[in-house]
């Protein structure tokens, strides 16, 4: 017999020492001891799409090299169109590098960011691979995934920087991670081992993501665990905490007994 069938989680009831609604702890009203062969899965997920396209400490940095001199450019967090993103990048590059060297030249028909210059200086928007080779440590929090900037380019007057197809919706999946629920038998491309649910983002900005389990076969083991304080983090594919900007999320933990192999 299970001591509890479901636990309803809502980040509005997070503990006072929680960091945010996407990095929070929940104190249960009583201690729950799970017996042998207990499994669980996550259901009834409701997450607001309240993060920004460009967000602080997630993807707000552009690494620029002008005539061999490196500058780290910080973009203002927020949602953008192609044109406003291009202008923000150029404005912040001109703020970081003296001389108003850069000009915005977006290509709406191809959904590409363009950066040109009228000076004789050579400039580069460094890729993540280049940065790691130069000794920068991960996470880089770069905007390269949005710009699809994966190929090293050297740009001069008459040869502008042109991005690949810009990703205006960079978070495709939300990974619900818990460091103290389950037996860490999942793994992601970024090496995360505590994922208890992957939630596809099927809604636009200012909408809600709803995810429900059709079949309860996607279970994880929690045999013999003692549950009192549960911890949860909402992360992107790179392992960055997703900022919900003070909007709450909720989901259910459903428990069952199943003979494990």
N, C-alpha and C positions, 0 to 999 in steps of 0.2 A: 504494500500500500504506500502510495506517495504521500509525503507530508503536505505537498501543495501541488496543484495542477498547473496554475498559471501565476506569473508575476507580471503585473502591469507597470511599465516603466514610463515616467513622464519627467522630462528634465526640469519642469517647474518645481519639482520636489527634490531637487539636488541639494546636497549638503552644503553648509556654509563655506567649506574650504574648497569647493569645486572651482575650477578655473573658468568654465563657461558652459553654455548649453550644448556644446559639442565636445567637451572634455570635462565630464562630471562624475560624481559619486552619488549613489543612492543607499541610504541606510534603511534596511528592512525593519519592520516593527517587531520581528522576532527572528531568532536564529533558525535556519532550515538545514537539516542534515539529509542529504540525498543518499538513498541506498545504492547497493550494487546494481549494475545494468540500468542506470538512469541516463536518459538522453534528453536533449532539448533542441528546439529550433525557435527562430525568431519570426514572429508574425505581426500583422496589423501595424506595419511601419507607416508613420506619418512624419515627413520631414519637409519643412518649408524651403523653397529655393530662394533663400534670402542672402546667400553669399554674393560677392562681387565677382565680375569677370576678372578684374585685376585686384588682388588682395595683398595686404601687407604680410610679409614673411611667408608668402606662398609663391607668388609669381610676379613680384613688383620690381624686379631688378634687370637692368640692361647693362652689359659689360662692353664698354666702348674703348677702342684703342685708336688714338689719333697721332700719327707720326711716331708711333712706338710708345706713347704715354697712355697708361691705363686710367680709366675713370669708371666708377660704378654709378650708374644713373638710377634714381629711384622714381618710379611712376606713382601717380596719385591713385589710391584705391578707388574703384568705382566701376560702373558699367559703361561701355563705350560702343559707338558705331565704328565702322572701319575708318571713317574720316576723322572722328574725334580721337580715336586711338593713335592714328598716325600723327596727328597734331600734338598730342600729349607727349609722344616719344620725342619728337623733334624739339618741342619746347624745353623738355627736361635735358636733352642733350646740349642744347644751346646754353642752358643755365649752368651745366657742369663744365662745358668747354668754352672758354672765352672766344668772342669774335663773331657770334651769330653765323656759324659756318653752315648750318644744315637747313634744308628746305623740305617740307612735306609734299609728297607726290603720290597719293594713294591711287590705286587702280581698281575702281569699283566693279568693273566688268569681270575681273579675274579675282576679286576679293584679296588683293595683295597690298601690303604696306610698302611704300617707297620712300627712300631717304636720299636726297641728292645734295651736292655741295657746289658752290661757285669758287671755292678756294683751291689752292694747289696741294692742300694737305691730303694725305692718305688716311682713310679711316676704315675700321673694321668693327662689325658687331660680332663678338666672339661667340662661338657655339659652346655648348656644355662640354663637349669632348675637349675642345681647346683649353677651356678653363681648368678642367681636371688635370690635363697635361702640364699646365703652368703651375700647379700646386694648390689651386683653390679647392676647398673641401666641400663635400656634399653635406647638407642640401644647399644648392646654389640659389634657390628661390628666384630663378631667372624667368624671363618672359619668353624664352626661346621656344617652349612648347606651344605657346599661342601663335608665335610667328612661324612655326615650323622651320626654325633656323637650325639646320643640321649640317650644312655644307659651308666650310670656311670660304670666305670671300674677301677680297681686297678691293676697296671702292675709292675712286678718285673722281675728279671733275670729268663728266661725260660718261662715267660708268657708275650709276647710282646703285645703292643697296636696294634689292627687291626681295621681299619675303616670299615664302611659299604661300599656299592658300591659308589664310588666317583662321584659326580656330576661335570663333566667337563664343563658344560654349565649352570651355576646357574641362569641366568636371562632368564626366560621363557616368561614373559610378561612385557611390558612397560606400566605404568599407566601415562597418561597425566593428570596433575592436574592443575586446575586454581582456585585461591582464589577469583577471581572477575568476573567470567563468569558462569552463571547458578545459580540455587537456592539451591545448596548443598543437592540434594535429591538422592545422591548415597552414598554407603558405601562399604568399603573393609574390609577384615579380620583384617587388622592392624588398623582399625578405621578411615581411610582417608575418608573425606566426600566431597571433591572437585574434584573427578575424573570425567573427561568429555570424556575419551576414554581409553579402554584397548586394547593394540596392541599386539597380539601374536608374539613372535620372531620366525620367520620361516626361518631364514637365519643364516649362520655361520659367524665366525669372518672374518672381512674385506669385508663383503658383505653388501647389503642393505636390510632393512625391508620395504616392500611396503604393504600398507593396504588401500583398497578401500571399500566403502559401496555399497553393492548390492541393498539393499532396504533402503530407508530413513525413516524407522520406529523406529530406535533406537535414538530417539530425547530426548533432555532435554529442560526444560523451561527456557526462559530468558526474560519473559514478563516485560515490563516497566523498563528495565535496560538501564543505560546510559553508553555507551562504549567510552572510550577515550584512556586509558592506560590498556592494557591487560597483565596479568602475567601468565606464564606457568612454570611448573616443570615436568621433566621426572623422575619417581621414579620406584623402584623395589617393589616387593610384601611386603617388610618389611618397606617401606616408606623412603628408602635411595635414595638420588639423584644419578642418574646414570651419571658417568663421560664419556662424549663423546670425551674427549681429543681434544678439539678445532675443532671438526667436526660439521657441522651445520645440523639441521633438518628442515623439512618443513611439513605443512599440510594446509588444507582449513577448514574454518568454514562456513557451509552452513545454511542459515536461511530460515524459512518458517512460514506461518500462519496456526495454527491448533487450533480448539476448544478443550480446555483442560477440563477434568472432574473435 
